[in-house]
Amino acid sequence: MPFDEDEVKPSKQSEKIGLKGKVSGQKSVFDGQPKKTSPAEFNEQVKEVTQRETGYKQRASDLAIQFNRAMADKTLTTNKNVFGNDAEQELLLNMVRLAQEVNADSREREGEGSLSWIILLLKTCFTQRDRVNQLEFSLFQNEKKYAALSKEIAALSSRVDTKKDSE
């Protein structure tokens, strides 16, 4: 019978074009390649990535607003209570957690979570610099006014003293 042979011999045509042996037993060059995803699977992956990124952005935005509020708080250290200190510690902890989570995400750029907080801190430094400059300018103007008033008071005081002596 024709199918009883153990070894399949290549046909003359396959020998002419360079095919050898069994084709079904050979590995394909595409075996190691990832399988193509269907459009539905692809859309699901895009939706998942978009939701994750939106979640990161929303959390970062909320934490940045809380951080800016904390920076704008003018409560003196002596007037702060335990709850305020705990709230600040919790805010910092949440910021660190988000940065670690984003940094650990393989789909995000390396260091993206840390970089976002560094940018926030640098912006805060610029804001603080501007505030210090404004306060320094106001102090300088007040010192000039104080010096002028001191001279005026001294001049008036000397006139009063000279009037008393002449009487």
C-alpha positions, 0 to 999 in steps of 0.5 A: 500500500502506498501509505504503509511506508515509514519514511515519506520521500520528497517528490521530484518537483520538491527536490528541484525547488529545494524542499527536503523531508517532511514540511509538517515537522519543521518549525515555522519562522512565525512560531516565536512571534506573538499572535495577532490580537483581534480588533476586539481584544485590541480595543479592550487593551486600549481601553484598559491602558487609557483607564489606567492612565486616566486614573494616574492623572486623576490621582496625581491631580487630586494630590497636587491640589492637596499639596498646593493647599498645604503649601498655601496654608499659613498656620504657624507650626506652634498652632498646628494640631495633631490632625493637621500633621497627620493629614500632611503625613498622609498626603506625602505617603499617598504621593510616594505610593502613586510615584512608586506605582507609576514607576513600577508600571512597565508601560510608563516611561522610566521614572515618570512617577518621580519626575511628576512630583519633582516638577511639582516641587520645582514649580513650588520652589519658583512660587516660594522664590517669588513670594520671598522676593515680594516679602523682601521688597516689601520689607525694604520699602518699610525699612526706607519708610521707617528710616524716613520717619525716624529722621522726621521724628528726630528733626521734630524732636530737636525743634521741640527741644530748641523751643523749650530751651529758648523759652 
